[in-house]
Amino acid sequence: MKNKAYLLTAAILLTTGMAGYGQASGYLLNRYDLMPTDLFKLSETSNQFGTARSTAMGGAFTSLGADLSSMHINPAGLGMYQGSDISITPMVTFSKVTSKNTGHIQNGKNSKTRFAPANLGTAVNIYEGGGSLTSFTFGFAYNRLADFNFSNRMNIGYDNLSIADVWMYQLDGIPSSQLERHYNNFDMDKWGAMMAYRSGLLEETSTGIYDNTALHPDADVEHALSVKTTGSANEYNISGGFNFQNKLYFGFSIGIQEYSYRQKVFYDEIYTNNNVTNEPASLMQYDQEVKMSGNGVNFKAGIIYRPIDGLRIGFAVHTPTYTTITHRYHGSLYMDYETLDKFHQIPYDDADFDLSTPARIMAGISYTFGQVGVLSVDYERNWYNSMRYRTDDYARSWFNRQFKDSFTGSHILRVGAELRPTDLLSIRGGFNYATSALSYKYDVDRGGTVYDQPMPKGYYNISAGLGYRIGRNTTLDLAYVHNHTKYSNYFFYHYTFSDGSEFSTGNILQTTKRNTLLATLGFRF
């Protein structure tokens, strides 16, 4: 449909899709390959999952200890155990995604409930002495780092713009005689366009260019998108904590991470008033599936110093996680015409990638008011622009340049408090806030990039909880966390011509709210 009024913007797009004389980008056009935004998603972690006590106190545990979450935050906290501990923490999350399109006033509100383990582990005090080394504690724990379980559905209303308008420009310069060859003979960004051609949505004209002849220029197009994402990032910690005369604590932790991410993207275009004379199309379904899985290893070390009774100062360093990721992609396209239908699909495509996630540092200070309560404050710094693609191929320099240009460091502030009105009951609360890791020059609100998918622009968590001691050795802790994350704008699809003119579906605005309930049952011996 060439007779379109182009949307003019000043955006510079993060994209790999290059046509003969323009650039294609957007959520639906970049699922086929591993993108820098995908690696960012796997690198982002949160302390909102852990034991119920640490979660209720906002994860502000860099200077606190004697908690199984210490192995992930600051392993020096293991040295504060005066005995042994074993606990389990299940959780249930309630996620709600709200989406709005700037061009059409239609919203999508979707919720999803998920039950999963948050933390499981044990700390064993295996040495106590009277010398400089007072005690040594060994620990092993599982901890959930990130949860990818979301569901999002939205309708973008009617206009006369189709994704076929992008696909026909992507095929410019490719003779139709070549489009029946195997998909691997072409760049991955052309795969959707090739399925559209094979399904009859696109046709080569007598002048050698492509047109979407199955659609009338004045046909109305309704866009519907459904995204279902599942998976998580998890870490297994093998840790040790040393106690030197109850003054200085040192700890280390080897972290083994695993990633599981699966995303299904269902995109429909419904055509009405499509008054072409030959086999008018009424429906297109473009479905894509992305799977990412992998493993990685990192190292953590930290110290806690207690200069006076009650005051604790902590510091921890997390090395990058060196990770291998397997990326798998599958796509299909279905066309419904007046008297027939056509279906084409892309075979599963697998590729392996090596990368390293950001390094992190944490600093914290806390004060214990006798048996009355605790106040703790943490600061964390993550260098997302230091993410590195380590696979030795032609894409390495491009990926690393995109990491450096597109992302920056993120600052996280955590505050937690605990009040003990009785020996058996504890009341807890916490707050944490994270700044955006998106580079200023790539921030669309400042005239920069529209990313190829929604990217988190910082978040805040509000948490609360209770702790109750059952008998001498058993504890039950409860926690509630409310997370609010705002995301950057993104497009379904977008095309930029060499003269700077553009067309797109308009910006999609997305906000996610997640409520999490956790319960920890612990036994100390």
Disulfide bonds with the S-S distance in Angstrom:
none
